[in-house]
């Protein structure tokens, strides 16, 4: 499996508030399915980051685009494959 960083930049603060619970519910479901490594918001309010676990970029993109924040226009999506390095395992 590979890791993919989904950067979710704020596009519409009102939609962000409106769809927050749907977004959180989506993330909880993805966590239960084992598709999320980590997630969190940017503290200055610019958006957030989700690290997805998937077999391919296309699979990760399909998951990330299903996020209500993305498909309902609250946030933009930038998705990158992440070559994770753990200290001591370079």
HTML snippet that shows the backbone in 3Dmol.js (N, CA, C, O; Angstrom):
<script src="https://3Dmol.org/build/3Dmol-min.js"></script>
<div id="view" style="width:600px;height:400px;position:relative"></div>
<script>
const pdb = `
ATOM      1  N   UNK A   1       0.844  -1.189   0.000  1.00  0.00           N
ATOM      2  CA  UNK A   1       0.000   0.000   0.000  1.00  0.00           C
ATOM      3  C   UNK A   1       0.884   1.245   0.000  1.00  0.00           C
ATOM      4  O   UNK A   1       2.028   1.224   0.453  1.00  0.00           O
ATOM      5  N   UNK A   2       0.315   2.325  -0.522  1.00  0.00           N
ATOM      6  CA  UNK A   2       1.022   3.596  -0.615  1.00  0.00           C
ATOM      7  C   UNK A   2       0.266   4.652   0.190  1.00  0.00           C
ATOM      8  O   UNK A   2      -0.896   4.473   0.554  1.00  0.00           O
ATOM      9  N   UNK A   3       0.958   5.748   0.452  1.00  0.00           N
ATOM     10  CA  UNK A   3       0.371   6.868   1.184  1.00  0.00           C
ATOM     11  C   UNK A   3       0.186   8.051   0.246  1.00  0.00           C
ATOM     12  O   UNK A   3       1.022   8.302  -0.623  1.00  0.00           O
ATOM     13  N   UNK A   4      -0.921   8.780   0.426  1.00  0.00           N
ATOM     14  CA  UNK A   4      -1.241   9.921  -0.418  1.00  0.00           C
ATOM     15  C   UNK A   4      -1.696  11.084   0.447  1.00  0.00           C
ATOM     16  O   UNK A   4      -2.603  10.945   1.267  1.00  0.00           O
ATOM     17  N   UNK A   5      -1.058  12.230   0.255  1.00  0.00           N
ATOM     18  CA  UNK A   5      -1.392  13.431   1.024  1.00  0.00           C
ATOM     19  C   UNK A   5      -2.448  14.231   0.268  1.00  0.00           C
ATOM     20  O   UNK A   5      -2.218  14.683  -0.853  1.00  0.00           O
ATOM     21  N   UNK A   6      -3.594  14.395   0.892  1.00  0.00           N
ATOM     22  CA  UNK A   6      -4.678  15.204   0.332  1.00  0.00           C
ATOM     23  C   UNK A   6      -4.690  16.538   1.071  1.00  0.00           C
ATOM     24  O   UNK A   6      -5.016  16.606   2.256  1.00  0.00           O
ATOM     25  N   UNK A   7      -4.331  17.587   0.354  1.00  0.00           N
ATOM     26  CA  UNK A   7      -4.362  18.929   0.923  1.00  0.00           C
ATOM     27  C   UNK A   7      -5.695  19.546   0.535  1.00  0.00           C
ATOM     28  O   UNK A   7      -6.007  19.699  -0.645  1.00  0.00           O
ATOM     29  N   UNK A   8      -6.471  19.894   1.545  1.00  0.00           N
ATOM     30  CA  UNK A   8      -7.824  20.419   1.340  1.00  0.00           C
ATOM     31  C   UNK A   8      -7.833  21.902   1.705  1.00  0.00           C
ATOM     32  O   UNK A   8      -7.974  22.256   2.876  1.00  0.00           O
ATOM     33  N   UNK A   9      -7.685  22.757   0.709  1.00  0.00           N
ATOM     34  CA  UNK A   9      -7.644  24.199   0.950  1.00  0.00           C
ATOM     35  C   UNK A   9      -9.053  24.772   0.983  1.00  0.00           C
ATOM     36  O   UNK A   9      -9.920  24.394   0.195  1.00  0.00           O
ATOM     37  N   UNK A  10      -9.255  25.693   1.913  1.00  0.00           N
ATOM     38  CA  UNK A  10     -10.551  26.336   2.082  1.00  0.00           C
ATOM     39  C   UNK A  10     -10.936  27.104   0.819  1.00  0.00           C
ATOM     40  O   UNK A  10     -10.157  27.907   0.305  1.00  0.00           O
ATOM     41  N   UNK A  11     -12.147  26.846   0.329  1.00  0.00           N
ATOM     42  CA  UNK A  11     -12.695  27.579  -0.806  1.00  0.00           C
ATOM     43  C   UNK A  11     -13.880  28.437  -0.379  1.00  0.00           C
ATOM     44  O   UNK A  11     -14.034  29.574  -0.827  1.00  0.00           O
ATOM     45  N   UNK A  12     -14.713  27.878   0.493  1.00  0.00           N
ATOM     46  CA  UNK A  12     -15.970  28.530   0.856  1.00  0.00           C
ATOM     47  C   UNK A  12     -16.257  28.248   2.336  1.00  0.00           C
ATOM     48  O   UNK A  12     -16.661  27.145   2.704  1.00  0.00           O
ATOM     49  N   UNK A  13     -16.040  29.261   3.172  1.00  0.00           N
ATOM     50  CA  UNK A  13     -16.186  29.086   4.621  1.00  0.00           C
ATOM     51  C   UNK A  13     -17.619  28.722   5.023  1.00  0.00           C
ATOM     52  O   UNK A  13     -17.819  27.962   5.971  1.00  0.00           O
ATOM     53  N   UNK A  14     -18.607  29.253   4.318  1.00  0.00           N
ATOM     54  CA  UNK A  14     -19.999  28.927   4.647  1.00  0.00           C
ATOM     55  C   UNK A  14     -20.314  27.473   4.332  1.00  0.00           C
ATOM     56  O   UNK A  14     -20.942  26.784   5.136  1.00  0.00           O
ATOM     57  N   UNK A  15     -19.880  27.000   3.166  1.00  0.00           N
ATOM     58  CA  UNK A  15     -20.076  25.590   2.827  1.00  0.00           C
ATOM     59  C   UNK A  15     -19.294  24.700   3.789  1.00  0.00           C
ATOM     60  O   UNK A  15     -19.738  23.607   4.139  1.00  0.00           O
ATOM     61  N   UNK A  16     -18.132  25.179   4.209  1.00  0.00           N
ATOM     62  CA  UNK A  16     -17.329  24.429   5.163  1.00  0.00           C
ATOM     63  C   UNK A  16     -18.129  24.175   6.443  1.00  0.00           C
ATOM     64  O   UNK A  16     -18.145  23.055   6.953  1.00  0.00           O
ATOM     65  N   UNK A  17     -18.779  25.195   6.954  1.00  0.00           N
ATOM     66  CA  UNK A  17     -19.610  25.051   8.154  1.00  0.00           C
ATOM     67  C   UNK A  17     -20.802  24.138   7.877  1.00  0.00           C
ATOM     68  O   UNK A  17     -21.134  23.264   8.678  1.00  0.00           O
ATOM     69  N   UNK A  18     -21.431  24.357   6.736  1.00  0.00           N
ATOM     70  CA  UNK A  18     -22.647  23.619   6.378  1.00  0.00           C
ATOM     71  C   UNK A  18     -22.384  22.116   6.246  1.00  0.00           C
ATOM     72  O   UNK A  18     -23.212  21.309   6.669  1.00  0.00           O
ATOM     73  N   UNK A  19     -21.253  21.734   5.671  1.00  0.00           N
ATOM     74  CA  UNK A  19     -20.980  20.326   5.387  1.00  0.00           C
ATOM     75  C   UNK A  19     -19.995  19.681   6.359  1.00  0.00           C
ATOM     76  O   UNK A  19     -19.528  18.568   6.117  1.00  0.00           O
ATOM     77  N   UNK A  20     -19.678  20.364   7.449  1.00  0.00           N
ATOM     78  CA  UNK A  20     -18.690  19.840   8.389  1.00  0.00           C
ATOM     79  C   UNK A  20     -19.036  18.446   8.908  1.00  0.00           C
ATOM     80  O   UNK A  20     -18.185  17.557   8.901  1.00  0.00           O
ATOM     81  N   UNK A  21     -20.261  18.250   9.354  1.00  0.00           N
ATOM     82  CA  UNK A  21     -20.619  16.947   9.922  1.00  0.00           C
ATOM     83  C   UNK A  21     -20.535  15.843   8.874  1.00  0.00           C
ATOM     84  O   UNK A  21     -20.095  14.735   9.178  1.00  0.00           O
ATOM     85  N   UNK A  22     -20.952  16.134   7.642  1.00  0.00           N
ATOM     86  CA  UNK A  22     -20.843  15.138   6.576  1.00  0.00           C
ATOM     87  C   UNK A  22     -19.375  14.788   6.324  1.00  0.00           C
ATOM     88  O   UNK A  22     -19.038  13.625   6.106  1.00  0.00           O
ATOM     89  N   UNK A  23     -18.516  15.788   6.355  1.00  0.00           N
ATOM     90  CA  UNK A  23     -17.071  15.583   6.166  1.00  0.00           C
ATOM     91  C   UNK A  23     -16.513  14.706   7.289  1.00  0.00           C
ATOM     92  O   UNK A  23     -15.780  13.752   7.025  1.00  0.00           O
ATOM     93  N   UNK A  24     -16.852  15.019   8.526  1.00  0.00           N
ATOM     94  CA  UNK A  24     -16.360  14.247   9.672  1.00  0.00           C
ATOM     95  C   UNK A  24     -16.879  12.811   9.600  1.00  0.00           C
ATOM     96  O   UNK A  24     -16.120  11.871   9.837  1.00  0.00           O
ATOM     97  N   UNK A  25     -18.142  12.634   9.281  1.00  0.00           N
ATOM     98  CA  UNK A  25     -18.711  11.291   9.153  1.00  0.00           C
ATOM     99  C   UNK A  25     -17.986  10.492   8.061  1.00  0.00           C
ATOM    100  O   UNK A  25     -17.708   9.305   8.229  1.00  0.00           O
ATOM    101  N   UNK A  26     -17.687  11.156   6.949  1.00  0.00           N
ATOM    102  CA  UNK A  26     -16.948  10.521   5.862  1.00  0.00           C
ATOM    103  C   UNK A  26     -15.579  10.055   6.341  1.00  0.00           C
ATOM    104  O   UNK A  26     -15.171   8.925   6.069  1.00  0.00           O
ATOM    105  N   UNK A  27     -14.868  10.930   7.057  1.00  0.00           N
ATOM    106  CA  UNK A  27     -13.536  10.580   7.545  1.00  0.00           C
ATOM    107  C   UNK A  27     -13.583   9.425   8.537  1.00  0.00           C
ATOM    108  O   UNK A  27     -12.735   8.534   8.495  1.00  0.00           O
ATOM    109  N   UNK A  28     -14.562   9.437   9.419  1.00  0.00           N
ATOM    110  CA  UNK A  28     -14.707   8.341  10.386  1.00  0.00           C
ATOM    111  C   UNK A  28     -14.941   7.020   9.656  1.00  0.00           C
ATOM    112  O   UNK A  28     -14.366   5.995  10.025  1.00  0.00           O
ATOM    113  N   UNK A  29     -15.774   7.042   8.633  1.00  0.00           N
ATOM    114  CA  UNK A  29     -16.036   5.824   7.857  1.00  0.00           C
ATOM    115  C   UNK A  29     -14.759   5.350   7.159  1.00  0.00           C
ATOM    116  O   UNK A  29     -14.470   4.154   7.140  1.00  0.00           O
ATOM    117  N   UNK A  30     -13.994   6.287   6.586  1.00  0.00           N
ATOM    118  CA  UNK A  30     -12.749   5.911   5.915  1.00  0.00           C
ATOM    119  C   UNK A  30     -11.737   5.344   6.909  1.00  0.00           C
ATOM    120  O   UNK A  30     -10.990   4.423   6.579  1.00  0.00           O
ATOM    121  N   UNK A  31     -11.710   5.889   8.118  1.00  0.00           N
ATOM    122  CA  UNK A  31     -10.828   5.341   9.159  1.00  0.00           C
ATOM    123  C   UNK A  31     -11.216   3.905   9.485  1.00  0.00           C
ATOM    124  O   UNK A  31     -10.349   3.042   9.615  1.00  0.00           O
ATOM    125  N   UNK A  32     -12.512   3.646   9.618  1.00  0.00           N
ATOM    126  CA  UNK A  32     -12.992   2.292   9.913  1.00  0.00           C
ATOM    127  C   UNK A  32     -12.611   1.317   8.803  1.00  0.00           C
ATOM    128  O   UNK A  32     -12.365   0.139   9.060  1.00  0.00           O
ATOM    129  N   UNK A  33     -12.564   1.816   7.567  1.00  0.00           N
ATOM    130  CA  UNK A  33     -12.220   0.978   6.418  1.00  0.00           C
ATOM    131  C   UNK A  33     -10.709   0.848   6.227  1.00  0.00           C
ATOM    132  O   UNK A  33     -10.253   0.119   5.346  1.00  0.00           O
ATOM    133  N   UNK A  34      -9.933   1.554   7.054  1.00  0.00           N
ATOM    134  CA  UNK A  34      -8.481   1.465   6.969  1.00  0.00           C
ATOM    135  C   UNK A  34      -7.860   2.302   5.877  1.00  0.00           C
ATOM    136  O   UNK A  34      -6.729   2.039   5.467  1.00  0.00           O
ATOM    137  N   UNK A  35      -8.571   3.305   5.396  1.00  0.00           N
ATOM    138  CA  UNK A  35      -8.093   4.142   4.289  1.00  0.00           C
ATOM    139  C   UNK A  35      -7.395   5.419   4.731  1.00  0.00           C
ATOM    140  O   UNK A  35      -6.920   6.178   3.885  1.00  0.00           O
ATOM    141  N   UNK A  36      -7.319   5.679   6.040  1.00  0.00           N
ATOM    142  CA  UNK A  36      -6.698   6.912   6.528  1.00  0.00           C
ATOM    143  C   UNK A  36      -5.578   6.579   7.500  1.00  0.00           C
ATOM    144  O   UNK A  36      -5.753   5.800   8.437  1.00  0.00           O
ATOM    145  N   UNK A  37      -4.427   7.186   7.256  1.00  0.00           N
ATOM    146  CA  UNK A  37      -3.271   7.058   8.137  1.00  0.00           C
ATOM    147  C   UNK A  37      -3.299   8.152   9.208  1.00  0.00           C
ATOM    148  O   UNK A  37      -3.042   7.887  10.382  1.00  0.00           O
ATOM    149  N   UNK A  38      -3.614   9.385   8.791  1.00  0.00           N
ATOM    150  CA  UNK A  38      -3.665  10.530   9.707  1.00  0.00           C
ATOM    151  C   UNK A  38      -4.523  11.619   9.071  1.00  0.00           C
ATOM    152  O   UNK A  38      -4.751  11.629   7.861  1.00  0.00           O
ATOM    153  N   UNK A  39      -4.991  12.534   9.917  1.00  0.00           N
ATOM    154  CA  UNK A  39      -5.787  13.652   9.406  1.00  0.00           C
ATOM    155  C   UNK A  39      -5.776  14.782  10.415  1.00  0.00           C
ATOM    156  O   UNK A  39      -5.535  14.562  11.601  1.00  0.00           O
ATOM    157  N   UNK A  40      -6.038  15.995   9.942  1.00  0.00           N
ATOM    158  CA  UNK A  40      -6.136  17.132  10.841  1.00  0.00           C
ATOM    159  C   UNK A  40      -6.308  18.433  10.090  1.00  0.00           C
ATOM    160  O   UNK A  40      -6.078  18.515   8.883  1.00  0.00           O
ATOM    161  N   UNK A  41      -6.715  19.442  10.828  1.00  0.00           N
ATOM    162  CA  UNK A  41      -6.941  20.763  10.237  1.00  0.00           C
ATOM    163  C   UNK A  41      -5.695  21.621  10.384  1.00  0.00           C
ATOM    164  O   UNK A  41      -4.862  21.382  11.258  1.00  0.00           O
ATOM    165  N   UNK A  42      -5.576  22.620   9.520  1.00  0.00           N
ATOM    166  CA  UNK A  42      -4.523  23.622   9.664  1.00  0.00           C
ATOM    167  C   UNK A  42      -5.029  24.637  10.689  1.00  0.00           C
ATOM    168  O   UNK A  42      -6.141  25.149  10.558  1.00  0.00           O
ATOM    169  N   UNK A  43      -4.228  24.925  11.693  1.00  0.00           N
ATOM    170  CA  UNK A  43      -4.704  25.723  12.826  1.00  0.00           C
ATOM    171  C   UNK A  43      -5.066  27.155  12.463  1.00  0.00           C
ATOM    172  O   UNK A  43      -5.838  27.788  13.185  1.00  0.00           O
ATOM    173  N   UNK A  44      -4.532  27.687  11.365  1.00  0.00           N
ATOM    174  CA  UNK A  44      -4.881  29.064  10.994  1.00  0.00           C
ATOM    175  C   UNK A  44      -6.163  29.141  10.176  1.00  0.00           C
ATOM    176  O   UNK A  44      -6.574  30.227   9.766  1.00  0.00           O
ATOM    177  N   UNK A  45      -6.808  27.975   9.932  1.00  0.00           N
ATOM    178  CA  UNK A  45      -8.093  27.964   9.248  1.00  0.00           C
ATOM    179  C   UNK A  45      -8.025  27.859   7.738  1.00  0.00           C
ATOM    180  O   UNK A  45      -9.037  28.061   7.067  1.00  0.00           O
ATOM    181  N   UNK A  46      -6.861  27.548   7.183  1.00  0.00           N
ATOM    182  CA  UNK A  46      -6.701  27.501   5.729  1.00  0.00           C
ATOM    183  C   UNK A  46      -7.202  26.201   5.108  1.00  0.00           C
ATOM    184  O   UNK A  46      -7.259  26.089   3.883  1.00  0.00           O
ATOM    185  N   UNK A  47      -7.566  25.217   5.930  1.00  0.00           N
ATOM    186  CA  UNK A  47      -8.020  23.929   5.410  1.00  0.00           C
ATOM    187  C   UNK A  47      -7.506  22.802   6.269  1.00  0.00           C
ATOM    188  O   UNK A  47      -7.475  22.904   7.495  1.00  0.00           O
ATOM    189  N   UNK A  48      -7.094  21.703   5.610  1.00  0.00           N
ATOM    190  CA  UNK A  48      -6.611  20.562   6.369  1.00  0.00           C
ATOM    191  C   UNK A  48      -5.859  19.579   5.501  1.00  0.00           C
ATOM    192  O   UNK A  48      -5.685  19.790   4.301  1.00  0.00           O
ATOM    193  N   UNK A  49      -5.414  18.496   6.128  1.00  0.00           N
ATOM    194  CA  UNK A  49      -4.623  17.468   5.474  1.00  0.00           C
ATOM    195  C   UNK A  49      -5.145  16.100   5.877  1.00  0.00           C
ATOM    196  O   UNK A  49      -5.416  15.849   7.052  1.00  0.00           O
ATOM    197  N   UNK A  50      -5.285  15.221   4.900  1.00  0.00           N
ATOM    198  CA  UNK A  50      -5.638  13.829   5.156  1.00  0.00           C
ATOM    199  C   UNK A  50      -4.582  12.977   4.456  1.00  0.00           C
ATOM    200  O   UNK A  50      -4.281  13.197   3.282  1.00  0.00           O
ATOM    201  N   UNK A  51      -4.028  12.020   5.164  1.00  0.00           N
ATOM    202  CA  UNK A  51      -3.107  11.066   4.560  1.00  0.00           C
ATOM    203  C   UNK A  51      -3.897   9.778   4.324  1.00  0.00           C
ATOM    204  O   UNK A  51      -4.256   9.073   5.267  1.00  0.00           O
ATOM    205  N   UNK A  52      -4.158   9.486   3.056  1.00  0.00           N
ATOM    206  CA  UNK A  52      -4.888   8.278   2.687  1.00  0.00           C
ATOM    207  C   UNK A  52      -3.928   7.126   2.437  1.00  0.00           C
ATOM    208  O   UNK A  52      -2.772   7.332   2.066  1.00  0.00           O
ATOM    209  N   UNK A  53      -4.420   5.918   2.644  1.00  0.00           N
ATOM    210  CA  UNK A  53      -3.701   4.688   2.335  1.00  0.00           C
ATOM    211  C   UNK A  53      -4.460   4.025   1.188  1.00  0.00           C
ATOM    212  O   UNK A  53      -5.654   3.751   1.301  1.00  0.00           O
ATOM    213  N   UNK A  54      -3.755   3.768   0.082  1.00  0.00           N
ATOM    214  CA  UNK A  54      -4.407   3.167  -1.082  1.00  0.00           C
ATOM    215  C   UNK A  54      -3.366   2.430  -1.920  1.00  0.00           C
ATOM    216  O   UNK A  54      -2.163   2.633  -1.757  1.00  0.00           O
ATOM    217  N   UNK A  55      -3.840   1.588  -2.804  1.00  0.00           N
ATOM    218  CA  UNK A  55      -2.952   0.819  -3.665  1.00  0.00           C
ATOM    219  C   UNK A  55      -2.393   1.660  -4.812  1.00  0.00           C
ATOM    220  O   UNK A  55      -1.312   1.372  -5.326  1.00  0.00           O
ATOM    221  N   UNK A  56      -3.132   2.707  -5.216  1.00  0.00           N
ATOM    222  CA  UNK A  56      -2.709   3.511  -6.356  1.00  0.00           C
ATOM    223  C   UNK A  56      -3.204   4.950  -6.211  1.00  0.00           C
ATOM    224  O   UNK A  56      -4.071   5.253  -5.392  1.00  0.00           O
ATOM    225  N   UNK A  57      -2.624   5.820  -7.032  1.00  0.00           N
ATOM    226  CA  UNK A  57      -3.065   7.215  -7.056  1.00  0.00           C
ATOM    227  C   UNK A  57      -4.549   7.286  -7.423  1.00  0.00           C
ATOM    228  O   UNK A  57      -5.311   8.015  -6.787  1.00  0.00           O
ATOM    229  N   UNK A  58      -4.958   6.535  -8.438  1.00  0.00           N
ATOM    230  CA  UNK A  58      -6.354   6.584  -8.878  1.00  0.00           C
ATOM    231  C   UNK A  58      -7.321   6.162  -7.775  1.00  0.00           C
ATOM    232  O   UNK A  58      -8.391   6.750  -7.619  1.00  0.00           O
ATOM    233  N   UNK A  59      -6.938   5.141  -7.013  1.00  0.00           N
ATOM    234  CA  UNK A  59      -7.780   4.706  -5.898  1.00  0.00           C
ATOM    235  C   UNK A  59      -7.869   5.790  -4.828  1.00  0.00           C
ATOM    236  O   UNK A  59      -8.950   6.071  -4.309  1.00  0.00           O
ATOM    237  N   UNK A  60      -6.729   6.399  -4.500  1.00  0.00           N
ATOM    238  CA  UNK A  60      -6.716   7.471  -3.501  1.00  0.00           C
ATOM    239  C   UNK A  60      -7.527   8.668  -3.979  1.00  0.00           C
ATOM    240  O   UNK A  60      -8.241   9.293  -3.195  1.00  0.00           O
ATOM    241  N   UNK A  61      -7.417   8.986  -5.261  1.00  0.00           N
ATOM    242  CA  UNK A  61      -8.175  10.115  -5.814  1.00  0.00           C
ATOM    243  C   UNK A  61      -9.672   9.860  -5.738  1.00  0.00           C
ATOM    244  O   UNK A  61     -10.443  10.763  -5.412  1.00  0.00           O
ATOM    245  N   UNK A  62     -10.080   8.649  -6.034  1.00  0.00           N
ATOM    246  CA  UNK A  62     -11.504   8.299  -5.957  1.00  0.00           C
ATOM    247  C   UNK A  62     -12.028   8.493  -4.535  1.00  0.00           C
ATOM    248  O   UNK A  62     -13.117   9.031  -4.338  1.00  0.00           O
ATOM    249  N   UNK A  63     -11.253   8.056  -3.551  1.00  0.00           N
ATOM    250  CA  UNK A  63     -11.657   8.229  -2.150  1.00  0.00           C
ATOM    251  C   UNK A  63     -11.701   9.713  -1.796  1.00  0.00           C
ATOM    252  O   UNK A  63     -12.695  10.193  -1.251  1.00  0.00           O
ATOM    253  N   UNK A  64     -10.626  10.439  -2.106  1.00  0.00           N
ATOM    254  CA  UNK A  64     -10.522  11.853  -1.735  1.00  0.00           C
ATOM    255  C   UNK A  64     -11.625  12.689  -2.380  1.00  0.00           C
ATOM    256  O   UNK A  64     -12.158  13.604  -1.751  1.00  0.00           O
ATOM    257  N   UNK A  65     -11.965  12.384  -3.619  1.00  0.00           N
ATOM    258  CA  UNK A  65     -13.012  13.143  -4.306  1.00  0.00           C
ATOM    259  C   UNK A  65     -14.405  12.844  -3.761  1.00  0.00           C
ATOM    260  O   UNK A  65     -15.342  13.601  -4.017  1.00  0.00           O
ATOM    261  N   UNK A  66     -14.552  11.762  -3.021  1.00  0.00           N
ATOM    262  CA  UNK A  66     -15.844  11.426  -2.405  1.00  0.00           C
ATOM    263  C   UNK A  66     -16.096  12.201  -1.116  1.00  0.00           C
ATOM    264  O   UNK A  66     -17.208  12.181  -0.589  1.00  0.00           O
ATOM    265  N   UNK A  67     -15.077  12.878  -0.609  1.00  0.00           N
ATOM    266  CA  UNK A  67     -15.222  13.694   0.601  1.00  0.00           C
ATOM    267  C   UNK A  67     -16.238  14.811   0.322  1.00  0.00           C
ATOM    268  O   UNK A  67     -16.073  15.551  -0.648  1.00  0.00           O
ATOM    269  N   UNK A  68     -17.274  14.949   1.140  1.00  0.00           N
ATOM    270  CA  UNK A  68     -18.259  16.006   0.919  1.00  0.00           C
ATOM    271  C   UNK A  68     -17.648  17.414   0.820  1.00  0.00           C
ATOM    272  O   UNK A  68     -18.142  18.245   0.058  1.00  0.00           O
ATOM    273  N   UNK A  69     -16.601  17.682   1.569  1.00  0.00           N
ATOM    274  CA  UNK A  69     -15.955  18.992   1.455  1.00  0.00           C
ATOM    275  C   UNK A  69     -15.457  19.234   0.031  1.00  0.00           C
ATOM    276  O   UNK A  69     -15.493  20.366  -0.452  1.00  0.00           O
ATOM    277  N   UNK A  70     -15.004  18.204  -0.629  1.00  0.00           N
ATOM    278  CA  UNK A  70     -14.485  18.334  -1.988  1.00  0.00           C
ATOM    279  C   UNK A  70     -15.626  18.358  -2.995  1.00  0.00           C
ATOM    280  O   UNK A  70     -15.723  19.278  -3.809  1.00  0.00           O
ATOM    281  N   UNK A  71     -16.487  17.352  -2.942  1.00  0.00           N
ATOM    282  CA  UNK A  71     -17.503  17.260  -3.998  1.00  0.00           C
ATOM    283  C   UNK A  71     -18.661  18.242  -3.842  1.00  0.00           C
ATOM    284  O   UNK A  71     -19.470  18.386  -4.758  1.00  0.00           O
ATOM    285  N   UNK A  72     -18.753  18.910  -2.711  1.00  0.00           N
ATOM    286  CA  UNK A  72     -19.787  19.937  -2.530  1.00  0.00           C
ATOM    287  C   UNK A  72     -19.216  21.356  -2.572  1.00  0.00           C
ATOM    288  O   UNK A  72     -19.936  22.325  -2.334  1.00  0.00           O
ATOM    289  N   UNK A  73     -17.916  21.475  -2.875  1.00  0.00           N
ATOM    290  CA  UNK A  73     -17.319  22.776  -3.143  1.00  0.00           C
ATOM    291  C   UNK A  73     -16.829  23.580  -1.958  1.00  0.00           C
ATOM    292  O   UNK A  73     -16.549  24.770  -2.107  1.00  0.00           O
ATOM    293  N   UNK A  74     -16.712  22.969  -0.776  1.00  0.00           N
ATOM    294  CA  UNK A  74     -16.222  23.713   0.388  1.00  0.00           C
ATOM    295  C   UNK A  74     -14.705  23.882   0.344  1.00  0.00           C
ATOM    296  O   UNK A  74     -14.174  24.901   0.787  1.00  0.00           O
ATOM    297  N   UNK A  75     -14.011  22.874  -0.194  1.00  0.00           N
ATOM    298  CA  UNK A  75     -12.549  22.895  -0.242  1.00  0.00           C
ATOM    299  C   UNK A  75     -12.042  22.350  -1.570  1.00  0.00           C
ATOM    300  O   UNK A  75     -12.680  21.509  -2.204  1.00  0.00           O
ATOM    301  N   UNK A  76     -10.888  22.846  -1.969  1.00  0.00           N
ATOM    302  CA  UNK A  76     -10.218  22.305  -3.148  1.00  0.00           C
ATOM    303  C   UNK A  76      -9.374  21.108  -2.723  1.00  0.00           C
ATOM    304  O   UNK A  76      -9.104  20.918  -1.537  1.00  0.00           O
ATOM    305  N   UNK A  77      -8.967  20.318  -3.681  1.00  0.00           N
ATOM    306  CA  UNK A  77      -8.183  19.120  -3.414  1.00  0.00           C
ATOM    307  C   UNK A  77      -6.897  19.135  -4.218  1.00  0.00           C
ATOM    308  O   UNK A  77      -6.911  19.332  -5.433  1.00  0.00           O
ATOM    309  N   UNK A  78      -5.784  18.924  -3.527  1.00  0.00           N
ATOM    310  CA  UNK A  78      -4.499  18.647  -4.157  1.00  0.00           C
ATOM    311  C   UNK A  78      -4.063  17.301  -3.586  1.00  0.00           C
ATOM    312  O   UNK A  78      -4.039  17.131  -2.367  1.00  0.00           O
ATOM    313  N   UNK A  79      -3.720  16.349  -4.439  1.00  0.00           N
ATOM    314  CA  UNK A  79      -3.369  15.007  -3.982  1.00  0.00           C
ATOM    315  C   UNK A  79      -1.987  14.638  -4.505  1.00  0.00           C
ATOM    316  O   UNK A  79      -1.694  14.774  -5.693  1.00  0.00           O
ATOM    317  N   UNK A  80      -1.141  14.165  -3.584  1.00  0.00           N
ATOM    318  CA  UNK A  80       0.227  13.800  -3.918  1.00  0.00           C
ATOM    319  C   UNK A  80       0.563  12.459  -3.269  1.00  0.00           C
ATOM    320  O   UNK A  80       0.168  12.182  -2.137  1.00  0.00           O
ATOM    321  N   UNK A  81       1.309  11.628  -4.020  1.00  0.00           N
ATOM    322  CA  UNK A  81       1.839  10.430  -3.387  1.00  0.00           C
ATOM    323  C   UNK A  81       2.908  10.866  -2.398  1.00  0.00           C
ATOM    324  O   UNK A  81       3.738  11.720  -2.709  1.00  0.00           O
ATOM    325  N   UNK A  82       2.886  10.275  -1.200  1.00  0.00           N
ATOM    326  CA  UNK A  82       3.770  10.679  -0.117  1.00  0.00           C
ATOM    327  C   UNK A  82       4.739   9.551   0.179  1.00  0.00           C
ATOM    328  O   UNK A  82       4.329   8.447   0.538  1.00  0.00           O
ATOM    329  N   UNK A  83       6.012   9.829   0.030  1.00  0.00           N
ATOM    330  CA  UNK A  83       7.066   8.856   0.320  1.00  0.00           C
ATOM    331  C   UNK A  83       7.461   9.052   1.778  1.00  0.00           C
ATOM    332  O   UNK A  83       8.418   9.760   2.091  1.00  0.00           O
ATOM    333  N   UNK A  84       6.704   8.412   2.659  1.00  0.00           N
ATOM    334  CA  UNK A  84       6.868   8.619   4.093  1.00  0.00           C
ATOM    335  C   UNK A  84       8.224   8.101   4.585  1.00  0.00           C
ATOM    336  O   UNK A  84       8.645   6.998   4.236  1.00  0.00           O
ATOM    337  N   UNK A  85       8.881   8.899   5.381  1.00  0.00           N
ATOM    338  CA  UNK A  85      10.140   8.519   6.020  1.00  0.00           C
ATOM    339  C   UNK A  85       9.932   8.569   7.532  1.00  0.00           C
ATOM    340  O   UNK A  85       9.439   9.560   8.071  1.00  0.00           O
ATOM    341  N   UNK A  86      10.309   7.503   8.194  1.00  0.00           N
ATOM    342  CA  UNK A  86      10.234   7.424   9.646  1.00  0.00           C
ATOM    343  C   UNK A  86      11.632   7.624  10.181  1.00  0.00           C
ATOM    344  O   UNK A  86      12.561   6.989   9.681  1.00  0.00           O
ATOM    345  N   UNK A  87      11.832   8.487  11.188  1.00  0.00           N
ATOM    346  CA  UNK A  87      13.173   8.693  11.717  1.00  0.00           C
ATOM    347  C   UNK A  87      13.851   7.358  12.034  1.00  0.00           C
ATOM    348  O   UNK A  87      13.275   6.477  12.671  1.00  0.00           O
ATOM    349  N   UNK A  88      15.088   7.245  11.568  1.00  0.00           N
ATOM    350  CA  UNK A  88      15.852   6.034  11.779  1.00  0.00           C
ATOM    351  C   UNK A  88      15.708   5.003  10.669  1.00  0.00           C
ATOM    352  O   UNK A  88      16.473   4.040  10.617  1.00  0.00           O
ATOM    353  N   UNK A  89      14.727   5.195   9.769  1.00  0.00           N
ATOM    354  CA  UNK A  89      14.505   4.294   8.636  1.00  0.00           C
ATOM    355  C   UNK A  89      14.593   5.079   7.338  1.00  0.00           C
ATOM    356  O   UNK A  89      13.597   5.197   6.625  1.00  0.00           O
ATOM    357  N   UNK A  90      15.736   5.606   7.021  1.00  0.00           N
ATOM    358  CA  UNK A  90      15.897   6.406   5.813  1.00  0.00           C
ATOM    359  C   UNK A  90      16.042   5.510   4.626  1.00  0.00           C
ATOM    360  O   UNK A  90      16.190   5.992   3.503  1.00  0.00           O
TER     361      UNK A  90
END
`;
const viewer = $3Dmol.createViewer("view");
viewer.addModel(pdb, "pdb");
viewer.setStyle({}, {cartoon: {color: "spectrum"}});
viewer.zoomTo();
viewer.render();
</script>
